Amino acid sequence: MVRNPVVAGQFYPASVSQLRAMIEGMVDDKAKKEEVIGLISPHAGYIYSGPVAGATISRTKFKDTFIIIGPNHTGSGKPLSIMTEGTWKTPLGEVEIDSELGKKILATSSYLQEDKTAHLYEHSIEVQLPFLQYFKTDFKLVPIVLAYAGGAIYKEIGKAIAKAVKESGKKVVMIASSDMTHYEPQESAKKKDTKAIEAILDLNEDELLKRVDELNISMCGYAPAVSVIVAAKELGATGAELVKYQTSGDTTGDYSSVVGYAGIIIKGGGG
């Protein structure tokens, strides 16, 4: 099946030329590319979160396949969903699903289920794709959507992804698609987000889960972040770096109720 774009013309321009021009203004073509195992990248409308996503993806040495894990905003489909066949379409073209790797991840995980319904109207994976397509057109995709399930399950999914990647021998980059605190004053959002970011930079998934819970941090993609941190460590991650942080207030000028956006790269050796 072809998964058609659902937020083109809303979150980002539907016109190819306008989309390319917008992304061009948000990426750094001169940025030093690094060996990146995983990313945390935001997924709001590009005018708000695009500069953070652009700066983060600009630092990434591309591999053959991107495993993109997003939260489930729609409530549709199976709670822990992977698509292993088909293509995803954006105004910049089509991205083929890496069926071989997707099926291996599905077979390795005790929790993921094959399901396209959760993906049909979910924007968190879609909005990452045009940034990737701007730099490279022939990569493949493994899309995974996680709804609420609990820390132990997110960790198991991370381990299953890493095991499948190792067995496949493929070179991949994982992306946890997440915004940070939602609709709080700038000062409060930044304070909470700093605590969550610290845990991610320490590659400490348990501390991230604890802080999200105890500080009531409304980070929508903490589950994908946990899975990516766990998988990245299994794949040899040695550290992480905050590339950029800003809030919607930096775009709108209204700091009374903001959404936070963090761009983080998780680094390691050669793959």
FITI-832259 format. One record per residue: chain; x, z, y of N, C-alpha, C in turn; residue number from 0. Coordinates in pm, 1 decimal. Each point is the difference from the previous one (the first is absolute). Layout:
# FITI-832259
A	X	Z	Y	X	Z	Y	X	Z	Y	NUM;
...
***
This chain:
# FITI-832259
A	83.9	0.0	-120.0	-83.9	0.0	120.0	87.7	0.0	125.4	0;
A	-57.8	-49.1	108.6	66.7	5.6	129.9	-63.8	113.5	80.1	1;
A	81.1	93.7	41.7	-49.3	109.8	83.3	18.1	-44.8	144.9	2;
A	-113.0	-32.6	64.9	3.9	-51.4	136.2	18.2	113.3	101.0	3;
A	59.3	-30.9	117.1	19.6	104.8	100.1	-133.0	53.2	53.0	4;
A	-7.1	129.7	21.5	-125.2	59.8	52.7	15.1	55.8	140.5	5;
A	125.2	17.5	47.8	15.6	53.8	136.6	73.6	-96.0	94.2	6;
A	17.9	-126.5	-42.6	53.5	-101.5	91.4	-101.7	-18.9	111.3	7;
A	47.7	-5.1	123.5	-91.9	-10.4	113.5	-45.7	136.5	50.1	8;
A	32.8	107.6	-74.4	-31.6	136.4	45.5	129.3	79.7	19.3	9;
A	71.7	23.2	-110.9	123.6	78.4	6.0	117.1	-84.3	50.0	10;
A	-8.3	-129.5	-22.6	105.5	-91.9	42.2	-64.3	-137.0	21.7	11;
A	65.4	-89.9	75.8	-61.6	-129.2	31.5	-24.5	-85.1	-125.1	12;
A	-109.9	-73.9	0.4	-31.5	-91.2	-111.0	71.3	-133.9	17.6	13;
A	42.1	-29.0	122.9	69.9	-126.4	27.4	146.7	12.7	-40.6	14;
A	49.7	-101.3	-72.2	138.0	2.9	-49.1	99.1	13.3	115.9	15;
A	-17.5	-80.5	103.4	96.6	0.9	111.1	-3.7	133.0	75.2	16;
A	-119.9	52.9	23.0	-11.0	129.3	69.6	57.4	113.5	-83.9	17;
A	-24.2	-6.6	-131.0	50.5	103.8	-90.0	152.4	-1.8	-3.3	18;
A	57.3	-120.3	-15.0	147.1	-11.2	-1.7	60.7	51.8	130.0	19;
A	-61.9	-38.7	111.0	52.3	41.6	131.0	-8.6	151.5	16.3	20;
A	-109.8	58.9	-47.3	-17.1	145.3	12.1	105.7	72.9	-83.4	21;
A	18.2	-45.1	-124.0	98.4	65.1	-88.1	141.4	-17.4	56.6	22;
A	27.4	-118.6	53.0	132.4	-26.4	57.7	35.7	100.8	108.6	23;
A	-102.7	42.1	75.0	21.7	98.1	106.2	16.0	142.0	-51.3	24;
A	-24.3	21.2	-129.1	3.0	135.9	-56.3	111.4	21.3	-101.6	25;
A	70.9	-105.4	-37.2	109.4	14.1	-96.5	133.2	-14.1	73.5	26;
A	106.5	39.6	-66.9	134.6	-12.6	55.9	79.7	-91.3	-92.3	27;
A	9.7	-125.8	37.3	70.7	-97.7	-83.9	149.1	30.6	-12.6	28;
A	51.5	81.3	91.6	144.1	30.7	-2.1	30.6	130.8	-72.1	29;
A	-103.5	69.2	-46.7	21.5	129.8	-67.0	85.2	-17.9	-124.8	30;
A	87.0	99.4	-24.8	84.0	-3.6	-120.2	-88.0	27.0	-121.1	31;
A	3.7	-93.0	-95.5	-81.5	15.0	-121.2	68.2	94.7	-97.6	32;
A	-78.8	87.8	-60.5	56.7	98.7	-91.9	-63.9	-10.7	-138.2	33;
A	72.3	55.6	-98.4	-55.1	11.5	-135.3	-106.0	109.7	3.2	34;
A	-124.2	-39.9	-3.7	-110.0	94.5	11.8	-76.8	3.8	-132.3	35;
A	-24.1	120.3	-50.1	-78.4	14.1	-123.3	-148.2	13.9	34.4	36;
A	-27.1	74.5	106.0	-140.1	20.3	39.3	-15.2	12.6	150.0	37;
A	-122.9	-19.3	44.9	-33.9	14.5	142.7	-127.0	81.8	13.1	38;
A	-11.7	68.0	113.6	-131.0	47.1	45.7	-30.7	-86.7	121.0	39;
A	-113.8	-69.2	-2.4	-33.8	-92.1	109.1	-148.0	13.9	35.3	40;
A	-33.5	2.1	129.8	-139.8	23.5	39.9	-87.4	-124.7	-13.7	41;
A	-132.4	20.7	10.3	-92.7	-110.7	-27.7	-118.0	-8.1	96.8	42;
A	20.9	40.5	124.8	-109.8	-10.5	97.1	0.6	-139.6	62.0	43;
A	-86.1	-18.2	100.1	3.8	-125.0	75.7	139.7	-20.0	56.7	44;
A	46.7	-124.3	-0.7	138.8	-26.2	37.7	34.4	48.2	141.4	45;
A	-96.1	-2.7	92.1	33.5	44.8	136.3	38.8	147.3	0.6	46;
A	-48.8	74.5	-96.5	30.4	143.0	-7.2	123.0	28.6	-86.5	47;
A	-1.6	-51.1	-122.9	104.8	38.9	-95.5	100.6	-111.2	-29.3	48;
A	-24.5	-119.5	50.4	87.9	-114.0	-28.5	145.9	21.1	37.0	49;
A	29.2	60.7	116.3	141.4	20.5	35.2	73.6	89.1	-100.7	50;
A	-71.2	96.2	-59.6	62.4	88.8	-98.8	21.9	-76.0	-131.5	51;
A	-102.9	-70.1	-46.2	13.0	-79.7	-123.3	108.3	-106.8	17.3	52;
A	-0.4	-65.4	113.1	96.4	-107.2	26.4	143.7	49.7	-0.5	53;
A	23.7	112.4	66.8	136.2	56.0	5.4	47.9	40.1	-138.4	54;
A	-91.3	52.1	-81.2	36.4	50.7	-132.9	29.4	-114.9	-95.4	55;
A	-88.7	-98.4	-2.2	18.0	-114.6	-90.7	121.0	-84.0	42.4	56;
A	32.9	1.2	130.2	117.3	-73.5	49.7	130.1	51.3	-59.5	57;
A	1.6	125.0	-43.9	122.7	61.1	-53.0	17.9	-24.8	-150.2	58;
A	-96.3	-67.0	-60.6	-7.2	-7.4	-146.6	59.2	-128.9	-55.5	59;
A	93.4	15.7	-93.7	44.7	-116.2	-78.3	-110.5	-31.2	-99.1	60;
A	-51.0	-121.1	5.4	-114.1	-35.5	-84.7	42.6	-21.7	-144.8	61;
A	-90.3	34.7	-89.9	19.4	-23.3	-142.7	-107.9	-98.0	-47.8	62;
A	-2.8	-24.3	-130.4	-93.9	-98.7	-54.1	-145.0	47.6	6.6	63;
A	-20.7	132.0	-19.0	-136.8	54.1	-9.1	-14.9	123.5	86.7	64;
A	-113.9	9.2	67.1	-37.4	121.1	72.9	-114.5	68.4	-74.4	65;
A	19.7	126.5	-33.6	-108.4	81.9	-54.3	-58.5	74.1	119.3	66;
A	-123.4	-33.3	36.2	-61.0	62.6	118.9	-112.3	92.4	-45.6	67;
A	13.4	127.4	36.4	-97.8	101.8	-40.7	-72.1	49.1	124.4	68;
A	-131.1	-13.7	-1.4	-79.8	42.8	114.9	-105.0	103.0	-40.7	69;
A	-53.2	73.1	97.8	-111.2	90.2	-28.3	-131.2	-77.2	-8.2	70;
A	-100.1	62.1	-56.0	-132.3	-63.2	-10.8	-88.4	50.2	114.7	71;
A	-19.2	-85.0	101.4	-84.9	37.6	113.7	-147.9	-30.6	-26.2	72;
A	-27.1	-89.2	-95.5	-136.9	-52.6	-14.4	-84.8	79.7	-98.5	73;
A	66.0	70.9	-91.7	-75.3	70.5	-105.4	-44.0	-91.2	-113.3	74;
A	36.9	-127.8	7.5	-42.3	-96.5	-103.2	96.3	0.2	-117.8	75;
A	-51.6	-42.1	-114.4	84.4	-25.9	-115.7	49.8	124.7	-71.0	76;
A	88.4	-23.0	-95.6	60.7	109.8	-75.8	91.9	79.7	92.9	77;
A	10.0	131.9	-22.7	78.8	81.0	93.6	149.5	-33.5	2.2	78;
A	55.2	-42.6	-113.6	143.1	-29.4	-7.6	14.3	-143.0	-52.6	79;
A	8.2	-94.7	92.3	-24.2	-141.1	-32.6	122.3	-87.3	20.5	80;
A	25.6	-85.7	-98.1	106.4	-99.8	12.6	-60.6	-137.8	-28.3	81;
A	45.2	-99.3	75.2	-35.2	-139.5	-28.6	121.5	-65.5	-63.8	82;
A	-19.7	-64.9	-114.2	115.2	-60.7	-68.7	-6.7	-152.1	-4.7	83;
A	-104.2	-58.5	56.9	-10.5	-146.7	-0.5	-62.6	-48.4	129.8	84;
A	36.7	-122.0	38.2	-61.4	-62.6	117.0	97.6	-16.5	114.6	85;
A	-54.2	-35.6	116.7	80.7	-15.2	121.3	-71.3	67.5	116.5	86;
A	78.0	43.5	95.7	-52.8	57.2	124.8	27.7	-99.9	111.7	87;
A	-101.0	-23.2	79.3	10.3	-101.1	105.4	-0.9	68.3	137.5	88;
A	83.3	-48.4	89.8	-6.3	38.0	141.8	7.2	-129.7	79.8	89;
A	-15.3	6.0	132.2	15.6	-123.6	77.8	136.3	-66.7	-19.5	90;
A	101.9	76.1	-42.7	134.3	-57.1	-16.9	24.3	-56.0	-139.4	91;
A	-103.6	0.2	-84.9	15.7	-60.0	-132.4	-38.8	94.4	-112.9	92;
A	34.2	-39.3	-122.4	-38.7	78.2	-117.7	120.2	72.2	-60.4	93;
A	-27.8	118.4	-51.9	101.3	79.5	-70.5	-49.2	19.9	-142.6	94;
A	81.5	-41.7	-94.4	-39.0	10.7	-140.4	27.1	140.6	-52.1	95;
A	-91.4	51.2	-81.0	22.5	128.9	-65.7	103.9	-18.7	-110.7	96;
A	93.2	95.3	-7.7	99.8	0.6	-107.3	-68.5	56.2	-125.2	97;
A	-61.1	-89.4	-77.1	-80.8	41.9	-116.7	83.3	71.3	-104.7	98;
A	119.3	-49.8	-21.8	85.8	58.7	-102.7	29.0	147.7	32.0	99;
A	43.4	25.5	123.2	31.6	137.6	38.5	-127.3	84.5	11.2	100;
A	-105.0	-57.9	56.3	-127.1	72.6	14.1	-52.6	47.3	-134.9	101;
A	5.4	-88.0	-97.8	-49.9	35.6	-134.3	88.9	105.6	-66.0	102;
A	128.7	-7.6	27.4	93.3	99.9	-55.2	-27.7	138.1	61.7	103;
A	-25.7	2.6	130.3	-32.8	127.9	66.5	-131.3	55.3	-56.4	104;
A	-98.7	-87.2	-15.2	-130.8	40.3	-53.9	14.9	58.4	-140.9	105;
A	82.0	-64.0	-82.0	19.6	46.3	-137.8	77.7	131.1	-5.4	106;
A	85.2	23.5	100.8	85.7	118.8	-0.2	-73.3	122.9	53.8	107;
A	-89.8	-20.3	94.9	-69.1	114.0	62.7	-121.5	44.5	-81.8	108;
A	-17.8	130.0	-8.8	-118.1	54.6	-69.6	-124.5	-3.8	88.8	109;
A	19.4	-23.3	130.7	-111.7	18.6	93.4	-47.9	-127.7	69.3	110;
A	90.2	-92.8	26.3	-41.8	-121.6	71.6	-94.9	-82.9	-85.7	111;
A	-96.8	-63.7	67.5	-94.3	-88.1	-68.9	-3.1	-134.8	69.5	112;
A	-17.2	-104.0	-80.9	-16.2	-135.6	55.2	-133.0	-5.4	75.1	113;
A	4.5	-37.9	127.2	-124.4	-2.2	78.3	21.6	-76.6	128.9	114;
A	-84.9	-97.8	25.6	14.8	-74.2	125.9	-94.6	50.2	109.0	115;
A	-106.6	70.0	-39.5	-102.3	42.9	97.7	59.0	88.8	109.1	116;
A	88.7	91.1	-39.0	59.9	92.1	98.4	83.8	-74.6	103.4	117;
A	44.0	-121.3	-34.9	91.4	-76.0	85.8	-72.7	-97.5	94.2	118;
A	-123.8	-32.9	-31.9	-66.5	-110.7	70.6	-12.9	22.8	150.0	119;
A	-35.3	123.0	39.8	-23.6	26.5	142.7	95.2	104.4	56.8	120;
A	103.1	32.1	-76.3	97.5	101.8	41.5	109.0	-64.1	85.5	121;
A	17.3	50.6	123.7	92.8	-65.2	93.5	145.0	47.2	-11.3	122;
A	23.5	112.5	-67.9	131.8	64.6	9.6	113.2	-83.6	-61.1	123;
A	-30.4	-80.6	-99.6	102.6	-89.2	-57.4	5.3	-131.2	78.3	124;
A	-117.2	-52.3	32.2	-7.5	-129.6	69.1	83.7	-4.4	127.3	125;
A	-6.7	105.4	82.5	67.2	-7.0	130.4	152.5	1.0	-10.9	126;
A	54.6	39.8	-115.9	146.1	-6.2	-17.9	47.8	-143.5	-22.1	127;
A	-87.5	-82.4	-59.9	45.1	-130.6	-49.2	49.1	-96.2	108.4	128;
A	-71.4	-17.2	113.3	51.8	-95.4	99.1	139.5	35.6	51.8	129;
A	30.5	129.8	13.2	136.1	38.1	41.0	102.4	-46.4	-103.0	130;
A	-33.3	16.6	-127.7	91.3	-44.3	-105.7	11.1	-152.2	-0.4	131;
A	-115.4	-67.6	15.9	-0.5	-147.2	-2.0	76.3	-59.7	117.9	132;
A	6.1	73.7	109.8	74.4	-47.5	116.7	147.1	-22.6	-37.1	133;
A	53.8	89.6	-84.3	140.7	-7.2	-38.5	24.7	-83.9	-125.0	134;
A	-97.1	-1.1	-91.5	23.8	-66.2	-129.5	-134.5	-41.2	-58.0	135;
A	-7.9	-120.1	-53.6	-131.4	-48.7	-46.8	-14.0	2.0	-151.6	136;
A	111.0	17.7	-71.3	-9.9	-19.2	-145.2	14.7	130.1	-79.9	137;
A	-33.4	113.3	61.3	1.5	124.9	-76.6	-130.5	15.6	-77.7	138;
A	1.9	89.9	-98.5	-121.1	32.0	-75.2	-45.6	141.4	33.9	139;
A	-120.3	32.4	-45.4	-66.1	124.6	40.5	-56.1	71.7	-121.9	140;
A	10.9	133.0	-1.1	-79.4	81.9	-92.2	-81.5	96.5	86.6	141;
A	-132.6	-20.5	11.2	-82.8	86.9	84.6	-61.4	115.6	-79.5	142;
A	15.7	120.8	53.2	-54.7	121.0	-62.4	-73.9	80.1	106.3	143;
A	-120.9	46.6	-33.1	-78.6	81.8	92.4	-28.5	134.9	-65.4	144;
A	32.0	107.4	71.9	-19.8	135.0	-52.3	-103.5	76.7	81.9	145;
A	-103.5	49.9	-65.7	-94.2	92.3	62.4	43.9	142.5	-36.7	146;
A	-77.7	98.7	39.6	39.5	139.4	-23.8	4.6	30.6	-149.8	147;
A	110.3	57.2	-44.5	11.0	36.3	-142.1	79.7	127.2	-22.9	148;
A	97.7	29.0	84.0	82.5	119.4	-19.8	145.6	-35.0	-19.4	149;
A	86.3	93.6	42.9	144.1	-25.4	4.1	62.2	-39.4	-132.1	150;
A	-39.5	66.7	-108.6	60.7	-28.6	-130.8	-23.9	-144.9	-40.9	151;
A	-117.9	-50.0	32.5	-34.3	-138.7	-35.3	79.9	-98.5	85.5	152;
A	12.7	26.6	130.4	78.6	-89.5	86.3	145.3	-5.1	-47.6	153;
A	50.8	114.1	-45.2	138.7	5.2	-48.1	15.5	-79.3	-130.1	154;
A	-97.4	12.1	-88.2	4.0	-76.4	-125.7	-1.1	-149.6	28.4	155;
A	-80.9	-40.5	96.1	-7.2	-142.6	36.1	135.7	-46.3	54.4	156;
A	64.2	84.2	81.3	133.5	-33.2	51.1	100.8	-18.6	-112.3	157;
A	-4.2	90.7	-97.0	93.4	-9.3	-114.0	-28.0	-125.1	-83.5	158;
A	-128.7	-30.4	-18.1	-37.4	-119.1	-77.4	48.1	-127.4	69.9	159;
A	-13.5	-4.5	131.8	46.4	-117.0	76.4	151.0	-16.7	-19.2	160;
A	74.5	109.9	14.5	146.2	-6.9	-12.6	41.0	-45.5	-140.0	161;
A	-66.0	54.1	-101.5	32.6	-35.7	-139.0	-24.2	-149.4	-23.3	162;
A	-115.7	-48.3	49.2	-34.0	-142.1	-17.5	98.8	-89.6	74.5	163;
A	38.8	42.0	120.6	96.0	-78.5	78.0	133.7	-6.9	-73.7	164;
A	47.1	114.7	-50.1	128.1	3.4	-72.9	-5.1	-91.4	-122.1	165;
A	-108.9	11.0	-76.0	-11.6	-80.9	-122.3	-10.4	-148.9	30.0	166;
A	-60.3	-32.9	112.7	-18.1	-141.8	35.4	128.8	-62.1	51.5	167;
A	90.0	85.2	54.0	124.0	-51.6	58.7	-20.5	-68.0	134.1	168;
A	-121.6	9.6	55.1	-29.4	-68.5	126.6	53.0	79.6	119.0	169;
A	30.0	-71.8	105.5	38.1	61.9	126.9	-126.7	13.5	84.4	170;
A	-31.8	122.5	38.0	-125.2	22.2	74.3	23.7	87.6	122.4	171;
A	-92.6	-9.9	93.6	-12.3	96.9	109.2	-141.5	55.2	-7.8	172;
A	-12.4	131.7	11.0	-133.0	63.1	-0.8	-39.7	36.2	142.5	173;
A	-126.6	-18.5	29.5	-51.6	40.3	131.2	-116.2	96.2	-20.0	174;
A	11.5	119.7	60.1	-114.9	90.5	8.6	-65.8	-27.0	135.1	175;
A	-120.9	-51.9	-4.1	-71.8	-35.5	122.2	-76.9	122.8	49.4	176;
A	39.1	52.4	115.7	-64.3	123.0	47.8	10.0	13.8	150.6	177;
A	-108.3	44.4	61.4	6.2	53.0	135.6	19.3	150.9	-12.3	178;
A	29.0	64.1	113.1	27.1	143.5	-3.9	-125.8	75.9	49.0	179;
A	18.2	99.1	82.7	-114.2	80.3	46.8	-102.6	-86.5	73.2	180;
A	-127.9	28.1	-25.1	-110.1	-75.8	59.9	-77.8	83.2	102.4	181;
A	-13.4	-56.0	119.8	-95.4	48.5	101.7	18.5	147.5	36.3	182;
A	123.5	32.1	35.0	29.3	131.2	57.6	78.1	-22.5	128.6	183;
A	6.6	101.3	87.8	81.8	-16.0	120.9	145.5	-29.5	-35.7	184;
A	68.0	-73.8	88.7	137.4	-45.0	-24.5	91.3	113.4	-48.1	185;
A	-3.8	112.8	69.4	91.7	109.7	-30.3	-20.8	52.0	-142.8	186;
A	-127.0	18.6	-36.0	-35.0	49.4	-133.1	36.6	-102.6	-107.1	187;
A	-31.2	-127.8	26.6	29.9	-107.0	-96.7	150.1	-8.1	-25.2	188;
A	76.5	3.9	108.9	145.1	-13.8	-13.4	60.5	117.8	-76.4	189;
A	-52.6	117.7	25.3	48.0	121.9	-67.6	-23.1	-9.6	-151.2	190;
A	-123.1	-36.5	-36.4	-33.5	-12.9	-142.2	79.3	-112.5	-66.1	191;
A	5.1	-113.6	69.5	68.7	-116.0	-57.7	148.3	27.7	-22.4	192;
A	61.0	76.0	92.8	141.2	35.6	-15.7	22.1	75.3	-130.3	193;
A	-91.9	89.3	-33.7	11.2	78.9	-124.6	-11.3	-90.9	-123.3	194;
A	-95.2	-94.0	4.3	-15.9	-93.2	-112.4	121.8	-91.5	-10.9	195;
A	48.4	-50.0	113.4	115.0	-90.9	2.1	124.2	70.7	-54.9	196;
A	18.8	127.4	37.5	115.7	76.1	-50.0	0.9	4.1	-153.2	197;
A	-117.3	24.2	-58.4	-10.0	6.4	-146.8	32.2	-135.3	-63.2	198;
A	-47.4	-108.0	63.2	28.5	-135.0	-52.1	149.5	-30.0	11.3	199;
A	61.3	36.1	113.6	143.4	-26.4	18.7	84.6	78.7	-99.6	200;
A	-50.5	115.0	-42.4	67.9	79.4	-104.1	-30.7	-53.1	-139.9	201;
A	-81.8	-103.3	-8.0	-46.8	-54.5	-128.3	-59.8	110.4	-87.7	202;
A	-77.7	86.3	65.2	-58.6	115.3	-68.7	-151.4	-15.9	-7.1	203;
A	-46.4	-61.1	-108.8	-143.3	-29.6	-13.4	-84.2	126.9	-9.0	204;
A	55.0	105.4	-61.4	-76.8	125.1	-11.9	-19.7	65.6	136.5	205;
A	105.4	-4.9	81.3	-9.8	56.9	135.3	-98.3	-81.2	85.0	206;
A	-0.5	-132.1	-18.3	-96.2	-83.8	72.6	-143.3	38.5	-37.4	207;
A	-26.4	12.2	-129.4	-134.2	39.6	-46.2	-39.6	136.0	56.7	208;
A	95.1	93.0	-0.7	-25.5	135.9	48.1	-32.8	-0.6	149.7	209;
A	78.8	-73.8	77.2	-20.5	-1.4	145.6	-129.2	-72.1	38.3	210;
A	-30.2	-109.1	-69.0	-126.4	-70.7	26.3	-117.5	94.9	-22.0	211;
A	9.2	78.3	-106.3	-106.5	94.3	-35.3	-4.7	118.2	97.3	212;
A	112.3	67.3	19.4	2.0	124.0	78.9	-22.1	-24.8	149.1	213;
A	52.1	-110.8	51.7	-11.9	-28.6	143.8	-118.2	-91.5	31.4	214;
A	-74.5	-35.5	-107.5	-116.3	-87.6	16.0	38.4	-129.2	73.8	215;
A	101.4	-68.1	-53.1	49.7	-123.6	62.4	-83.1	-117.3	-52.8	216;
A	-63.3	-71.4	90.7	-91.4	-108.8	-40.2	74.7	-132.6	-18.2	217;
A	109.0	6.2	-76.0	80.5	-118.3	-33.0	-70.8	-73.0	-114.3	218;
A	-54.3	-118.9	28.2	-89.6	-63.3	-98.0	72.9	-48.4	-124.9	219;
A	130.1	-30.4	12.5	72.2	-55.1	-114.8	103.1	95.0	-58.5	220;
A	-31.3	131.0	1.8	98.1	92.9	-57.8	14.9	-22.3	-150.5	221;
A	-108.5	-42.4	-67.3	8.4	-27.1	-144.5	97.3	-115.5	-28.3	222;
A	-14.3	-115.9	67.0	99.2	-105.7	-16.9	142.6	46.8	31.8	223;
A	13.3	83.3	104.9	134.1	49.0	37.0	60.3	83.1	-112.3	224;
A	-80.5	85.7	-62.8	48.7	82.1	-112.1	46.7	-90.6	-114.4	225;
A	-82.4	-97.0	-36.7	36.5	-91.3	-109.2	128.2	-76.0	31.0	226;
A	13.8	-45.3	123.9	118.8	-77.6	37.3	124.8	88.6	2.0	227;
A	-10.6	123.1	51.5	115.7	91.3	0.8	47.7	26.2	-142.9	228;
A	-94.9	29.9	-89.0	34.8	29.2	-139.5	65.7	-122.1	-64.7	229;
A	-61.3	-116.1	16.2	54.6	-123.0	-59.2	136.9	-31.7	58.3	230;
A	13.5	16.8	131.4	127.6	-32.9	66.2	113.5	87.1	-52.9	231;
A	-26.9	128.3	-20.9	104.8	89.0	-53.0	39.7	-41.2	-141.6	232;
A	-100.1	-38.6	-79.6	29.0	-47.1	-136.9	83.9	-128.5	3.1	233;
A	-15.0	-76.3	107.3	71.7	-128.1	12.5	129.1	13.8	80.9	234;
A	41.1	124.6	23.7	131.2	21.2	60.7	2.9	21.5	149.6	235;
A	-111.4	40.6	59.1	-2.4	25.4	145.0	96.3	112.3	34.7	236;
A	71.6	-19.3	109.8	99.4	99.5	42.0	-31.4	61.9	135.7	237;
A	-97.5	-52.6	70.3	-32.1	55.2	131.8	-109.4	-79.9	66.5	238;
A	-45.7	49.8	113.8	-106.4	-68.8	75.2	28.5	13.1	148.6	239;
A	-57.8	-90.2	76.6	24.1	-1.4	144.6	-129.1	-35.0	73.5	240;
A	-28.3	74.9	104.2	-113.1	-32.8	87.5	43.5	-112.8	92.9	241;
A	-66.5	-113.4	-10.3	34.5	-115.4	84.3	-71.4	9.3	134.5	242;
A	-127.7	35.4	-3.5	-78.0	3.5	124.9	-124.1	86.3	-18.8	243;
A	-36.0	73.8	103.9	-125.7	76.0	1.2	-66.0	-21.0	135.5	244;
A	-127.8	-28.2	-3.6	-77.8	0.3	124.2	-145.4	26.8	-34.2	245;
A	-82.0	12.6	102.7	-142.5	22.5	-22.8	-81.0	-105.4	73.5	246;
A	-128.6	-3.1	-31.4	-89.1	-95.2	68.5	-1.6	25.2	151.0	247;
A	30.2	124.5	39.3	5.6	32.8	143.3	105.9	-78.6	73.7	248;
A	107.5	-39.1	-72.1	105.5	-79.3	63.5	-49.2	-140.2	35.1	249;
A	-106.6	-44.8	-67.4	-61.3	-129.5	32.3	-111.2	17.0	102.9	250;
A	-87.3	98.4	-22.9	-121.5	13.1	82.3	21.8	82.0	126.9	251;
A	101.7	87.4	-1.9	19.1	92.3	112.2	-88.3	122.7	-9.2	252;
A	-84.9	3.9	-101.5	-88.7	115.7	-20.3	60.6	89.7	-107.7	253;
A	51.4	115.1	42.4	67.3	90.6	-94.2	-90.3	114.3	-45.1	254;
A	-128.1	-7.3	34.2	-91.8	110.3	-35.3	-41.8	-5.8	-146.8	255;
A	0.0	-120.9	-57.8	-36.9	-16.1	-140.8	75.9	-121.1	-53.6	256;
A	102.8	27.0	-80.6	89.7	-108.3	-40.9	7.0	-10.6	-152.8	257;
A	54.5	-112.3	-45.4	38.9	-15.9	-140.9	151.1	-21.3	-0.4	258;
A	68.9	68.1	-92.6	144.8	-11.2	-7.8	44.0	-107.4	-97.8	259;
A	115.8	-61.2	29.4	55.9	-105.5	-86.3	149.2	25.2	-19.7	260;
A	43.8	6.2	-124.4	140.2	19.8	-30.7	50.7	-114.3	-86.7	261;
A	118.8	-47.7	31.2	68.0	-100.0	-81.0	125.3	61.6	-58.5	262;
A	7.7	7.2	-132.3	111.5	66.5	-68.2	56.5	-92.6	-107.5	263;
A	133.2	-6.1	-10.3	61.1	-74.1	-110.5	65.6	99.2	-95.9	264;
A	-17.5	-25.7	-129.2	62.8	80.7	-104.7	109.9	-86.4	-60.9	265;
A	122.4	51.0	9.6	115.2	-83.6	-34.0	65.6	43.3	-130.0	266;
A	73.6	-95.4	-57.8	70.8	30.9	-122.9	109.9	-100.1	-23.2	267;
A	35.5	-18.5	-126.5	107.2	-93.0	-35.9	-44.8	-143.8	4.5	268;
A	37.0	-75.0	-100.8	-20.7	-144.4	5.5	-136.8	-49.8	-42.3	269;
A	-101.2	86.7	-21.5	-126.1	-57.2	-43.3	-112.0	91.6	14.2	270;
***
